[in-house]
């Protein structure tokens, strides 16, 4: 799925454009790709021009919403599938996304991209073959590419998440020159696809599943046994678990995950907001 090339707007950016026009400016410089670059837009009374195309000034935009050009107007970067999927701007540039209002990536204290970078560093991807089980917006894969991975193989089950990726400049494009030959993105359910992967095919694994209540199969002993099977001996796995409240959930998910991984043939310990394990 190719990446969109239209500008992305937030309420703050649209307000800045219109304030510059109202102030008599003929041009405004800023970022139309969530901080990836800075470019200039030409300002006229009833439209603005960017990258050779003309766009109308948008009406009143909502906070916490990204807007993309759909060919007729600026539309929210969201859509209904089995749930409401929405790309959400952050103060850090790289966006997060929500499913039915539930935030999928941390943004309170750090960029979701930098958070992914810290976790990816735990498996030291340079020169390795990496399995990225639940691709999401692709930040794990992007950080692997930045770190010199030999090849990263990502899976993403949701067509709606894949669509969000086409709008997100921070999501890696498998067809880009820097990713060609080093990045495979499969639209597939990894809980089933992993059965078709060969033994010892990967040097490292990044496993960032939805919470247990949504995707319990990705926390099962059967799935962990497959993770051990496709990982070479001595290979490293980082499993994101988050920190669910034991008092309200009645469960210690990180400890449960560690025990199952140990049973599958890993040595496991708690690390960051998940579990770091090595295949014995």
C-alpha positions in Angstrom: 0.0 0.0 0.0 1.7 3.2 -1.2 2.1 6.2 1.2 -0.1 9.2 0.6 1.6 12.4 -0.5 -1.0 15.0 0.6 -0.4 17.4 3.5 -1.4 16.5 7.0 -3.1 19.1 9.1 -3.8 19.5 12.8 -5.9 22.2 14.3 -2.8 24.1 15.4 -1.2 24.0 12.0 -4.4 25.1 10.2 -4.8 28.0 12.6 -1.1 29.0 12.0 -1.7 29.0 8.2 -4.8 31.2 8.4 -3.2 33.5 11.0 -0.3 34.0 8.6 -2.7 34.8 5.7 -4.7 37.2 7.9 -1.5 38.9 8.9 -0.7 39.6 5.3 2.0 37.0 4.7 2.4 35.5 1.3 4.1 32.3 2.5 4.3 30.2 5.6 7.0 27.6 6.5 6.3 24.6 8.7 5.8 20.9 8.6 3.0 19.2 6.7 4.3 15.7 7.5 4.3 15.6 11.3 7.8 16.9 11.8 9.6 14.8 9.2 10.5 17.9 7.2 9.9 21.7 6.9 8.5 23.1 3.7 6.9 26.3 2.5 3.3 27.0 1.5 2.2 29.9 -0.6 -0.7 31.8 0.8 -3.6 33.4 -1.2 -6.8 34.9 0.0 -9.0 31.8 -0.6 -6.5 29.0 -1.0 -2.9 27.9 -0.3 -0.4 26.1 -2.5 1.9 23.3 -1.4 4.0 21.0 -3.6 2.4 22.2 -6.7 -1.2 21.7 -5.6 -3.8 24.1 -4.3 -5.9 23.5 -1.2 -8.7 25.4 0.4 -8.3 26.7 3.9 -10.1 24.2 6.1 -13.0 25.0 8.4 -12.8 24.6 12.1 -10.8 21.4 13.0 -11.0 19.3 16.1 -8.2 18.8 18.6 -6.5 15.4 18.9 -7.3 14.7 15.2 -5.2 14.5 12.1 -6.6 15.5 8.7 -5.6 14.3 5.3 -6.7 15.5 1.8 -9.1 12.9 0.4 -9.5 14.6 -3.0 -12.4 16.8 -2.0 -11.6 18.1 1.4 -9.6 17.6 4.6 -11.0 14.5 6.3 -10.1 13.0 9.7 -7.5 10.2 9.5 -10.0 7.6 10.9 -12.4 5.0 9.7 -14.7 2.3 11.0 -13.8 -1.3 10.5 -14.7 -3.7 13.2 -14.0 -0.7 15.5 -13.1 3.0 15.1 -9.4 3.3 14.1 -7.9 6.8 14.4 -4.5 8.3 13.9 -3.9 10.7 16.7 -1.3 13.6 16.7 1.2 13.9 19.6 3.5 16.6 20.9 6.4 14.5 19.6 5.7 14.5 15.9 5.2 10.7 15.5 1.5 10.0 16.0 -0.1 7.2 18.0 -3.4 5.5 17.1 -6.5 4.6 18.9 -9.0 1.7 18.6 -12.4 2.7 19.9 -10.8 5.4 21.9 -8.1 3.2 23.5 -4.6 4.5 22.9 -2.3 1.9 21.5 1.1 3.5 22.0 2.7 5.5 24.9 2.9 9.2 24.4 2.7 10.9 27.9 6.4 11.1 28.6 8.2 10.2 25.3 7.6 9.9 21.6 6.1 6.6 20.6 8.9 6.4 18.0 11.6 6.9 20.7 9.8 4.4 22.9 10.0 1.8 20.1 13.7 2.7 19.6 14.5 1.9 23.2 12.7 -1.5 23.1 14.2 -2.4 19.7 17.7 -1.7 21.1 17.2 -4.6 23.6 17.4 -7.2 20.8 20.3 -5.5 19.0 19.0 -5.8 15.5 22.0 -4.8 13.4 22.8 -7.5 10.9 20.0 -9.8 12.2 16.9 -11.4 10.8 14.0 -10.0 13.0 10.4 -11.1 13.3 8.0 -8.3 14.1 4.8 -10.1 15.1 2.3 -7.3 15.4 3.4 -4.4 13.2 0.9 -1.7 14.2 2.1 1.6 12.8 5.5 0.1 12.0 7.7 1.9 14.5 9.5 -1.3 15.6 10.3 -2.1 11.9 11.4 1.5 11.2 13.8 1.4 14.2 15.2 -1.9 13.0 15.8 -0.4 9.6 17.5 2.6 11.2 19.7 0.2 13.3 21.0 -1.7 10.3 18.8 -4.8 10.4 19.5 -7.5 7.7 15.8 -8.1 7.3 12.7 -7.5 9.3 9.5 -9.5 8.6 6.4 -7.8 10.0 2.8 -9.0 10.3 -0.3 -6.8 10.7 -3.7 -8.4 10.9 -5.9 -5.2 10.6 -6.5 -3.8 7.2 -7.6 -0.5 8.9 -4.2 -0.2 10.7 -2.5 -0.8 7.4 -4.6 2.0 5.9 -3.5 4.3 8.8 0.1 3.5 7.9 -0.4 4.9 4.4 -1.2 8.3 5.9 1.6 8.3 8.5 5.0 9.6 7.4 6.6 7.9 10.3 5.5 4.5 9.2 8.1 2.7 7.0 7.3 2.0 3.4 8.4 -1.4 2.2 8.8 0.0 -1.3 11.1 2.8 -0.3 14.8 2.6 -1.4 16.1 2.3 2.2 13.7 -0.6 2.9 13.7 -2.6 -0.3 15.1 -6.0 0.3 15.2 -5.5 4.1 11.6 -5.2 5.0 8.6 -7.5 4.4 5.1 -6.5 5.6 2.5 -9.2 5.5 -1.3 -8.6 5.9 -1.9 -11.7 8.0 -2.8 -13.0 11.4 0.6 -13.9 13.0 -1.1 -16.4 15.3 -1.9 -18.5 12.3 1.0 -17.4 9.9 3.6 -18.4 12.4 2.8 -22.1 11.8 4.1 -21.7 8.3 7.4 -20.1 9.2 10.5 -22.3 9.2 12.4 -23.4 12.2 15.3 -21.1 13.4 14.4 -18.5 10.7 15.1 -15.5 13.0 17.8 -14.1 15.2 15.5 -11.9 17.2 11.8 -11.3 17.8 9.8 -8.2 18.7 6.3 -9.1 20.1 4.0 -6.2 20.8 0.5 -7.8 21.0 -2.8 -6.1 21.9 -3.8 -6.5 25.5 -4.6 -10.0 26.7 -8.4 -9.4 26.8 -8.4 -8.6 23.0 -5.8 -11.1 21.7 -5.4 -13.9 24.3 -4.1 -16.3 21.6 -0.9 -14.2 21.3 -0.2 -14.9 25.0 -0.9 -18.7 24.7 1.6 -21.5 25.4 1.0 -22.7 21.9 2.1 -19.4 20.4 5.1 -19.1 22.6 6.2 -22.6 21.6 6.1 -21.4 18.0 8.1 -18.3 18.9 10.8 -20.6 20.4 10.7 -22.8 17.3 11.3 -20.0 14.7 14.0 -18.4 16.8 17.6 -19.7 16.6 19.3 -20.9 19.8 20.7 -17.9 21.7 18.3 -15.5 19.9 16.5 -12.7 21.8 12.9 -11.9 22.3 11.3 -8.7 23.6 7.6 -9.1 24.6 5.7 -6.0 25.4 3.2 -6.5 28.2 2.5 -3.1 29.6 1.8 -2.8 33.3 -1.8 -3.8 33.9 -3.1 -2.9 37.4 -2.9 -6.2 39.4 -5.4 -4.8 41.9 -8.1 -4.3 39.3 -7.3 -7.1 36.8 -6.3 -9.7 39.4 -3.5 -10.8 37.2 0.3 -10.3 37.0 0.6 -10.5 33.2 4.4 -10.0 33.0 5.0 -12.8 35.5 2.5 -15.1 33.7 4.3 -14.3 30.4 7.7 -15.1 31.9 6.5 -18.4 33.2 5.1 -19.5 29.8 8.2 -18.3 28.0 10.4 -20.3 30.4 8.2 -23.4 29.7 8.7 -22.8 25.9 12.5 -22.9 26.3 13.5 -19.3 27.1 15.4 -17.7 30.0 13.2 -14.6 30.8 13.4 -11.5 32.9 11.4 -8.3 33.3 12.7 -5.4 31.3 11.2 -2.0 30.7 7.4 -2.5 30.3 7.7 -6.1 29.2 9.8 -9.3 29.2 13.2 -9.8 27.7 14.0 -13.5 26.9 16.7 -15.5 25.3 16.2 -18.9 23.8 18.2 -21.6 25.6 
